[in-house]
């Protein structure tokens, strides 16, 4: 299973997860500075949002009923002196590009070698390995296409119905979705997908996890085709009783297998594919009392 590494295709030349900028410094810094930055942009129906996240930090994206993009970012820096914190604050930040219907949020900082060569030629090398993070809290119109690149940290996406492309390094990924054209690739951690409607509205989903646990919660009377595969080591735990064999309508139970499951829920529909290199896939019924 080919899985993308941390961070973004656009961030070629940047240090991958675990290297300078994302790792821990040899000695824990004594001072912490957290600043909040808030930005809004006009953002029409059916637009595209691209986010190149920080090496570490939370990324939360949820829908709201306004035609605006609302960004709140909490930037946390660590250093031994106030002077060093000021030097870091000048480079560890983000900027926003926008055109007709596409907004791009790009994180800048000590993790980006090309950026530092361009703007920080006299930047002290002793500050390059200090830990820092940005927590992004973003609200978008419901029908927004998302292209997201995250390093280490949780990702939460709620009730966004456009196309979704997510590449993440390590963390807990929570997806609460009614549909969309979804492609998710995560190196390690946990993924939780909760489907909120009785039929997937969109082309389907392809969710891949190299190492960890993937949990899929489906509502009662759900309609979709489900594929689940373990490639190296692990098992599939299916307790969703409405999932039946897809190839033989007369067969009432799925063939016993801990590594591969191909079934149909209800009348079928969009294909939802789940694959894990090493770990566990759990397919179960979503609690009816759970809200979207």
N, C-alpha and C positions, 0 to 999 in steps of 0.2 A: 504494500500500500504506500503510494507516494504521498508524503505529507510535507507541507511547506514548513520551513524553519520559522523562528520568531519574526516578528516585525514585518515590514512592508516590502513589496516589490519596488516601490518608489524609493525606499531608503537603502539602496545598494551602496555599499561602502561604509555603512554604519556598523557599529560593533554589535554582534549578536548578544542575546541574553546570556548573562553570566560573566560578561567581560566588563571592561571599564564603563562606568556610567550606570550599570544595572546591578553590579555586585556590591558586596559590603566592603567598606574600607577596612584596613587592617586594624585600626583602633576606632572605637565608636566615637563620633563627634559629640561635643558637649552641648552645642546649641542647636535649636530647631526653630525655623521660621516657616509659618504657614500663611499664605496670602490667598485671598479669593478674588477671582476675576470674573466679571459677568459681561456677556455680549449678546446682542440680539441682531438678527438679520431677517429681512423680508424673504419668505420662502414659499413659493407657490405649490399648488397641487401637482404631484407626480415628479417632484424634483429628486436630485441625487445628492446625498451627503457622503463625503469621504473623510475618514478620520484616521490619521497616522498617530497612534497613541504614544505615550511615554514608555520607557523601558519597564516601569512598574506603576501600578495604580489601578483604580476602579474606573470602569466605563459603563455608565448607565444611560440607556436611550429608551425613551417612552414616547408614545403618541399623545397629542393633545389637540383640541378642536380649533386651533388658530393656524393661520397661514404664516407662521413665523417660526424661525429657528431660535431657540433660547438655550444659551450655553452658560453653565456655571462651572468654573474650574478651580479646584483647591490645589495650590502648588505648595508642596512641602519640601523644604531644603534642610540639609544638615551640614554644619561646619563647626570649626573650633573657635572662630572669632566672628564678630559682626562684620568686619571688613571682608572676610571670606564669604559670608552669606550674601553680601552686596555684589561681589564678583559673580557668584553663582546665579543670583537673581537676574543679572543682565543677559544670561544666555539660556537658562532653563525656563522656557516659556512656550508659547505657541503663537502662530499667526493664522489668519483666515484669508483665503482667496475665494472669490466668487465670480461667476459669470451669469449668463441668462437664467439658468435653472440648475446650477451645480455649485455647491459650496464645499470647499476643502479646508479641513483643519489639520495643520501640520505642527507636530511637536518639535521644538528645537532644543538643543542642549548638549551636554558633554558627551552623550552617547553617539553623537553624529560627527564622525571624523571630518567629513567634507565641510560641514558647517563651521566647526571649530577652526579649521585651517583658514577659512574665509574671514571670520569675524573675531577670532580669539588668538591671534598669533603670539601675543605676549601673555596668554592665560597660564597661570601656574599649574604645572603638571601634577602637583600634589593634590589639587582639587578635582582632578578628572575622575577619580575612583570613588568619590563620596556618594552615598546613596541619596536618592531623591525620587519624588513621584509626583504625578498629577492625577487627581481624581476628576473625571469628566462626568457631569450630569447634564444631559442634553434632551430637550423636548422638540419633537418634530411633528408635522402633519402626518396623519395615519398612513396615507398612501405615498410613502417616501422610499426610494431605493437607497440601500445602505451598503457601503464598502468600508470595512473596518479592519484595522491592523492593531493588535494589542500585544503587549509583551507579557509581563507577569502580573496577575491580579484578576479580580472578579470582573465578569462581563454580564450585564443584565439588559435584555431587550424585551420590551413589553408592548404588545398590540400594535406593532408596525407591520403593514401589510404589503409593502413593496418587495422588490428583489433584495436579498440579503447575501452578502459575501463577507465572511468573517474568517480571518486568519489570526490565531492566538498562540502564545507560547505555553504558559502554565497558569492555571487558575480554575475557578468555579464559574461555569457558564450556565446562566439561567435564561431560557428562551420561552416566553409565553406568547404563542402565535396562533392566529386563525388560518394562516395560509401564507402564500408567497412562493417565489422561486428562491430556495434557500440552499446555500452551499457553505458549510462550516468545516474548518480544519483546525484541530487543536493538538498540540504536542502531548501535554500531560495534564491531568486533573480530573474534573468531573463535568459532565454535561447533563443538564436536566431540560428536556423538552416537554412542555405541557401544551397540547392542542386544545383550543378553546371552543371550536365549533364542531358540528357533527360531520362535516365534510371539509377537506382541505381546500381552501380557495386559492388556487394557483397551480403551477406546474408540478410542484412537489419539493422534496428536500433530500439532500445528500449530506449526511453528517458523519464526519470521520474523526476518530480520536486514536492517537498512537498508543497511549498508555493511560489507563484509568477506568472509571465507571461511567456508563451512559444510561440514563433512565428516561424512558418514554412513557408519558401518561396520556391515555386516550379517553375521550368521553364515551359514555354508553352510546350504542348505536352509531359508532363512528364508521365512515365509509372511506376506505383507502386500501391500496396494496402496500404491504409491508415487507421489506427485506432487511434481514439482520445477519451479520457475519462476524465471527471472531477469526482473525488471521493467524495468530501465533499461539497464545495461551489464554485460557479463560473459559467462560461459559455464558450461555443465554438463559435467562430466567423469564419465562413467559407465564403470566397469570391472567392475561386478558382472554377470557374464555370465548369471546366472540371472534377470535382470530382463527380462520379455517384455512385448509389447504387451497391453494389457488389453481392448481392444475387438475384436480379431480373433485368436481362438485359433490360427488357421492361420498367422499371421505369426510368424516365428521371431526376428526382430530388431526392435528399436524403430526408428521413423522417425528419420532423421537430423535433429537439431535441437540447436543450442547454447543455446537459451533456454527450452525447455519439454520436459518428459519426464513421461509418464503411463504407468506400467507396473505389472505384477503380478509379485511374487516368489512362487514355489511355487504353492500353491493359493489365494493371496490371503488376505484377512482384514481386520484393522483398517487404516484409512487413515492413512498417515504423509505429511504435507504439509510441504514445505520451500520457502521463498521468500526471495530475496535481492534487494534493490533494485539495488545495484551491487557485483559481486564474483563469486565462484566457488562453485559447489556441486559437491562431489566425493562420488560414491557408489561404495563399494568393499567388498570382502569383508574381514570382521574376521579377524585372525589366529587360528587355532584354538587356539594356545597361550596367548592372552591370557586372563587371569582376569577375573572379573566386577568 
